[in-house]
Amino acid sequence: MTDLINRPIYLEQLIQNRNVDLVKIVTGIRRCGKSSLLALFNQYLLEDGVPDENIIYMNLESLRYRDLTDYISFYDYIREHISEEGKTYLIFDELQTVEHWEKAIESFRIDFDVDIYITGSNAYLLSTEFSTLLSGRYVEIRVLPLSFKEFLTFYEFDVSLTMDEKFQKYLQVGGMPILREYHFNEARMNQALEGIYSTVVLRDILQRNSQADQNTLQKIMLFLCSNIGSITSPNNIGGVLSAEGSLQKEKSRNIAGKTVEKYISMLRSAFVFYTVGRYDVKGKQLLKTLGKNYIIDMGFRNMLLGYRDADRGHILENIVFLELLRRDYRVSIGKVGETEVDFVAEKPNDKMYIQVTESMQSPETRERELRPLRMIADNYEKIVLSMDRSYINSYNGIKALNLIEWLLL
């Protein structure tokens, strides 16, 4: 449970939603700290004076609950244990082991004075059956791997390391909390990542998609890893993989594209990738074609491809994308005429435009990064993030910030 001692950002979200009549669903890739978060919340409730008998906290993968395989046995068990006085907090970990669990959850809400918190390792928790049954009656709390700020508090570093060197380590090992136990032993860290990745592929994807082919999934995964932050579509990915013989030769590019879309959807459901759509800044509308894919954690990419410094621009872009999600922004890629802005980040009453580049030193790069931002006529904040540590912090109102400093804000 110590994994989450330094992650108050998520605990705070649970606390803010406490006693609100919505089911709290904690989602995220395996081993990113969801179970630790629920354990921490359980501890918080006890420290806040909630009696032990008013908390039912269960990890349904434990053999202790091996008989609770369907929603009826699960419902009956909980009914027996609910406190007769005051509100009961129901905290369920790995709930997907109970068949049709969503029927029981909805029934608890109706029948008892309860506050419900659940987690599972994949987006099947948010499957259509559940969404239909509980439409509008749940809130999703997405747990991501460690941010750079958290990474600095999680690990112990040699005192001689500079901030840039610590950031380099973050780019290489990623932010899965479990890796802390290996004290930067790269071989062991890689082994641990392989184990998590295999479990995600075997249990969260292949086990739930009986038609899926492991080899095809791996090929698409490697393609997406090699092309993070690049504009792609399922059709052109399908075309490339068909041409090199990685996908069955399909009669039409369209069929190959549909196959790729199906696999990307599986990877999204297991929280391995995020697909980001494009937004026409001037026309103020989302575009249906082409988007970018970002991986949930750099550690997985480096484990699969090896660390490649040549892609540093795209790696930095991926890091910024995840940070924007952590900061509760809705993110899209901005299309401005014939040019692109890396990110349009929006909140209900806030918007900003962000470009990410390794350096702004060369005049050509500077012009390329600033031009799309100059073309946007509104007054929302426009920022270029780079690794430069420069005395220039503004170009005619467009802010220039050091990326590491921005991550630590």
C-alpha positions in Angstrom: 0.0 0.0 0.0 3.0 2.3 0.4 2.9 2.7 -3.4 0.2 5.3 -3.2 1.2 7.2 -0.1 2.5 10.0 -2.3 -0.4 10.1 -4.7 -2.9 12.4 -3.1 -4.2 13.6 -6.5 -6.4 10.4 -6.9 -7.3 10.0 -3.2 -8.5 13.6 -3.2 -10.8 12.8 -6.2 -12.4 9.9 -4.2 -12.8 12.1 -1.1 -14.5 14.8 -3.2 -16.9 12.2 -4.6 -17.6 10.7 -1.2 -21.3 10.3 -0.3 -22.3 11.6 -3.8 -25.0 9.2 -5.1 -22.9 8.0 -8.0 -20.9 4.8 -8.3 -17.2 5.6 -8.3 -15.4 3.6 -10.9 -11.6 3.6 -10.7 -10.1 2.6 -14.0 -6.6 2.3 -15.5 -4.1 -0.2 -16.8 -3.0 -3.1 -14.6 -0.6 -2.4 -11.8 -0.9 1.4 -12.1 -2.0 1.6 -8.4 -5.8 1.1 -8.4 -5.9 -1.5 -5.7 -3.5 0.5 -3.5 -5.8 3.5 -4.0 -8.8 1.6 -2.7 -6.8 0.4 0.3 -5.7 3.9 1.0 -9.3 5.1 0.8 -10.4 2.4 3.2 -7.7 3.6 5.6 -8.9 7.2 5.2 -12.5 6.2 6.1 -11.4 4.4 9.2 -9.2 7.4 10.3 -12.2 9.7 9.6 -14.3 7.8 12.2 -16.3 5.4 10.0 -16.9 2.2 12.1 -15.3 -0.9 10.8 -18.7 -2.6 10.4 -19.8 0.2 8.0 -17.1 -0.7 5.5 -17.2 -3.7 3.3 -13.9 -3.9 1.5 -13.3 -6.9 -0.8 -10.7 -8.0 -3.4 -12.8 -10.4 -5.4 -9.7 -12.2 -6.8 -9.1 -13.5 -3.3 -10.1 -17.2 -2.9 -12.0 -16.2 0.2 -14.7 -15.1 -2.2 -14.4 -18.0 -4.7 -18.1 -18.8 -4.3 -19.3 -15.4 -5.3 -19.1 -16.0 -9.1 -22.5 -14.5 -10.1 -24.5 -11.4 -9.2 -27.1 -13.3 -7.1 -24.6 -15.0 -4.7 -22.7 -11.7 -4.6 -25.9 -9.7 -3.8 -26.9 -12.2 -1.1 -23.5 -12.1 0.6 -23.4 -8.3 0.7 -27.0 -8.1 2.0 -26.0 -10.3 4.9 -23.1 -8.0 5.8 -24.6 -4.5 5.3 -24.7 -2.5 8.6 -28.2 -1.8 9.9 -27.2 1.6 11.2 -25.8 4.4 9.1 -24.3 4.4 5.6 -22.2 1.4 4.5 -19.2 2.0 2.2 -18.8 -0.8 -0.4 -15.3 -1.0 -1.8 -14.9 -3.7 -4.4 -11.6 -4.5 -6.1 -11.3 -6.7 -9.3 -15.1 -6.8 -9.7 -15.0 -8.3 -13.2 -14.7 -11.8 -11.6 -18.4 -11.6 -10.7 -20.7 -12.4 -13.7 -23.2 -9.6 -14.3 -21.9 -7.7 -11.4 -23.5 -4.5 -12.7 -27.0 -5.9 -11.8 -25.9 -6.3 -8.1 -24.3 -2.9 -8.0 -27.5 -1.2 -9.3 -29.5 -3.2 -6.8 -27.3 -2.2 -3.8 -27.9 1.5 -4.8 -31.7 1.0 -4.8 -32.0 -1.2 -1.7 -29.6 0.1 0.8 -27.9 3.2 2.2 -24.6 2.7 0.6 -21.7 4.6 -1.1 -20.0 2.4 -3.8 -16.4 2.3 -5.0 -15.2 -0.2 -7.6 -12.2 -1.1 -9.7 -11.2 -3.6 -12.3 -8.4 -3.9 -14.7 -10.1 -3.0 -17.9 -12.7 -0.9 -19.7 -15.2 -3.8 -19.6 -16.2 -2.2 -16.4 -17.5 0.6 -18.6 -19.0 -1.8 -21.1 -22.2 -1.0 -22.8 -24.4 -3.2 -20.6 -23.2 -1.3 -17.5 -23.3 2.1 -19.1 -26.9 1.4 -20.1 -27.9 0.1 -16.7 -26.2 2.9 -14.8 -26.4 5.7 -17.4 -25.5 9.0 -15.7 -25.1 7.4 -12.3 -21.4 6.7 -12.2 -18.2 8.8 -12.2 -15.0 7.5 -13.7 -11.7 8.2 -11.9 -8.8 7.4 -14.2 -5.6 6.4 -12.6 -2.5 6.9 -14.7 1.1 5.8 -14.1 3.4 8.2 -12.2 3.7 11.7 -13.4 7.3 13.1 -13.4 6.5 15.1 -10.3 5.4 11.8 -8.5 8.4 9.9 -10.0 10.7 12.4 -8.1 9.0 11.6 -4.8 8.8 7.8 -5.4 12.4 7.1 -6.1 15.6 7.8 -4.2 18.3 9.3 -6.5 22.0 9.7 -6.3 22.6 13.2 -5.0 24.9 14.0 -7.9 22.1 13.6 -10.5 20.8 16.8 -12.1 17.1 17.4 -12.8 17.7 16.7 -16.5 19.3 13.4 -15.7 16.4 12.4 -13.5 14.0 13.3 -16.3 16.1 11.1 -18.7 15.6 8.2 -16.3 11.8 8.9 -16.3 11.8 8.8 -20.1 13.5 5.5 -20.0 11.8 3.5 -17.2 8.4 5.1 -17.3 6.0 5.5 -14.4 4.7 2.1 -13.3 4.7 2.3 -9.5 5.8 -1.3 -9.0 9.2 -0.6 -10.6 10.4 1.3 -7.6 11.1 -2.0 -5.9 14.0 -2.6 -8.3 16.0 0.5 -7.5 16.8 1.3 -11.2 18.0 -2.3 -11.9 17.1 -2.1 -15.6 17.1 -5.8 -16.3 14.7 -6.5 -13.5 12.5 -3.5 -14.4 12.3 -4.8 -17.9 11.3 -8.2 -16.7 8.5 -6.7 -14.5 7.2 -4.7 -17.4 7.2 -7.8 -19.6 5.1 -9.5 -17.0 2.6 -6.7 -16.8 2.4 -6.4 -20.5 1.9 -10.1 -21.0 -0.9 -10.2 -18.4 -2.6 -7.2 -20.1 -2.4 -8.9 -23.5 -3.4 -12.4 -22.3 -6.1 -11.5 -19.7 -7.5 -8.2 -20.6 -7.4 -8.5 -24.4 -7.1 -12.1 -25.8 -9.2 -13.8 -23.1 -12.1 -11.4 -23.7 -11.8 -11.3 -27.5 -11.8 -14.9 -28.6 -11.5 -14.0 -32.3 -8.3 -12.0 -31.7 -4.9 -13.2 -33.0 -2.0 -12.6 -30.7 0.5 -12.2 -33.5 -1.6 -9.6 -35.3 -2.1 -7.8 -32.0 1.6 -7.7 -31.4 2.3 -6.4 -34.9 -0.2 -3.5 -34.4 1.1 -2.8 -31.0 4.7 -2.5 -32.3 3.5 -0.3 -35.2 1.7 2.1 -32.8 4.7 2.2 -30.5 7.0 3.2 -33.4 4.5 5.9 -34.5 3.4 7.6 -31.3 2.4 11.2 -32.0 2.2 10.6 -35.7 -1.0 11.3 -37.7 -2.4 7.9 -38.8 -5.6 6.2 -39.6 -6.6 2.5 -39.3 -6.7 2.4 -43.1 -3.2 3.5 -43.7 -1.9 1.3 -40.8 -3.7 -1.6 -42.4 -2.2 -0.7 -45.8 1.4 -0.6 -44.4 1.0 -3.9 -42.5 -0.7 -5.7 -45.4 2.1 -4.6 -47.8 4.8 -5.9 -45.5 2.9 -9.2 -44.9 2.2 -8.5 -41.2 -1.6 -8.6 -41.9 -3.4 -11.2 -43.9 -3.6 -9.9 -47.5 -7.1 -8.4 -47.6 -9.0 -7.8 -50.9 -9.4 -4.2 -50.0 -7.6 -1.7 -47.9 -10.9 -1.1 -46.1 -11.1 -4.6 -44.7 -7.5 -4.3 -43.4 -8.4 -0.9 -41.9 -11.4 -2.4 -40.1 -9.2 -5.2 -38.7 -6.7 -2.6 -37.4 -9.5 -0.5 -35.9 -10.8 -3.5 -34.0 -7.4 -4.2 -32.5 -6.7 -0.6 -31.6 -10.1 -0.6 -29.9 -9.0 -3.6 -27.8 -5.8 -1.8 -26.8 -7.7 1.3 -25.8 -10.1 -0.8 -23.7 -7.2 -2.2 -21.8 -5.8 1.3 -21.3 -2.6 0.6 -23.3 -3.3 3.4 -25.8 -5.2 6.6 -26.1 -6.5 7.7 -29.6 -6.8 11.5 -29.9 -9.0 13.0 -32.6 -8.3 16.2 -34.6 -10.2 19.5 -34.1 -10.6 22.2 -36.7 -9.7 25.3 -34.7 -11.2 27.7 -37.2 -14.3 25.7 -38.0 -14.7 24.7 -34.3 -15.5 21.1 -35.0 -14.1 17.6 -34.5 -12.9 16.0 -37.6 -13.7 12.3 -38.2 -10.6 11.4 -40.1 -7.0 10.8 -38.9 -5.8 11.1 -35.4 -2.8 10.3 -33.2 -2.2 7.4 -30.7 -0.3 7.8 -27.5 0.9 5.0 -25.2 0.0 4.9 -21.5 3.6 4.6 -20.3 7.1 5.0 -21.9 8.4 2.0 -20.0 6.3 -0.4 -22.2 7.4 1.3 -25.4 11.0 1.0 -24.5 10.6 -2.6 -23.3 9.1 -3.5 -26.7 11.3 -1.4 -29.0 14.4 -0.5 -27.0 15.0 3.1 -26.0 15.5 5.2 -29.1 16.6 8.8 -28.5 15.9 9.6 -32.2 12.2 9.8 -31.4 12.7 12.2 -28.6 10.3 14.8 -30.0 7.4 12.3 -30.1 8.3 10.9 -26.7 8.1 14.4 -25.1 4.8 14.9 -26.9 3.5 11.7 -25.3 4.6 12.8 -21.9 2.8 16.2 -22.3 -0.4 14.4 -23.5 -0.5 12.2 -20.4 0.1 15.2 -18.1 -2.8 17.1 -19.7 -5.0 14.2 -18.9 -3.8 14.2 -15.3 -4.7 17.9 -15.1 -8.2 17.1 -16.2 -8.1 18.5 -19.7 -10.0 17.2 -22.7 -7.3 16.9 -25.4 -7.5 17.0 -29.2 -5.0 17.7 -32.0 -5.6 21.2 -33.6 -5.9 21.7 -37.3 -5.2 25.3 -38.3 -5.5 25.7 -42.1 -2.8 23.4 -43.5 -0.9 23.3 -40.3 -1.2 21.5 -37.0 -1.1 22.4 -33.3 0.1 19.5 -31.2 -2.6 19.9 -28.5 -5.8 21.8 -27.9 -6.5 21.3 -24.2 -9.9 22.3 -22.9 -11.8 22.5 -19.6 -15.3 23.8 -19.2 -14.1 27.4 -18.9 -10.5 27.2 -20.0 -8.6 26.4 -23.2 -5.0 26.4 -24.2 -2.9 25.6 -27.3 0.3 23.8 -26.9 3.3 23.0 -29.2 5.9 20.5 -28.0 9.4 20.4 -29.5 12.8 19.4 -28.2 14.4 22.7 -28.9 13.5 26.1 -30.3 17.1 27.1 -31.0 17.1 26.8 -34.8 15.2 29.5 -36.7 13.5 26.9 -38.9 12.1 25.0 -35.9 11.1 28.2 -34.2 9.1 29.3 -37.3 7.5 25.9 -37.7 6.3 25.8 -34.1 5.1 29.4 -33.8 3.4 29.7 -37.1 0.2 27.6 -36.3 -0.1 29.4 -33.0 0.1 32.8 -34.7 -2.7 31.8 -37.0 -5.2 31.3 -34.1 -7.0 34.5 -33.6 -8.6 34.0 -30.1 -7.2 35.1 -26.8 -6.6 31.8 -25.1 -3.2 30.9 -23.8 -0.6 29.7 -26.4 2.5 27.8 -25.2 5.6 26.2 -26.7 7.2 23.6 -24.4 10.8 22.6 -25.1 13.9 21.4 -23.3 15.5 24.8 -23.8 16.5 26.8 -20.7 16.4 30.1 -22.3 16.0 33.7 -21.2 13.4 34.2 -23.9 10.1 33.4 -22.3 7.7 34.9 -24.8 7.4 35.4 -28.6 4.8 38.2 -29.1 2.5 36.8 -26.4 3.2 33.1 -27.1 4.8 31.7 -24.0 8.0 29.7 -24.2 8.4 27.3 -21.2 10.9 24.7 -20.2 9.1 21.4 -20.4 10.5 20.0 -17.1 9.5 23.2 -15.2 6.0 22.9 -16.7 5.7 19.3 -15.5 6.7 20.4 -12.0 4.1 23.2 -11.8 
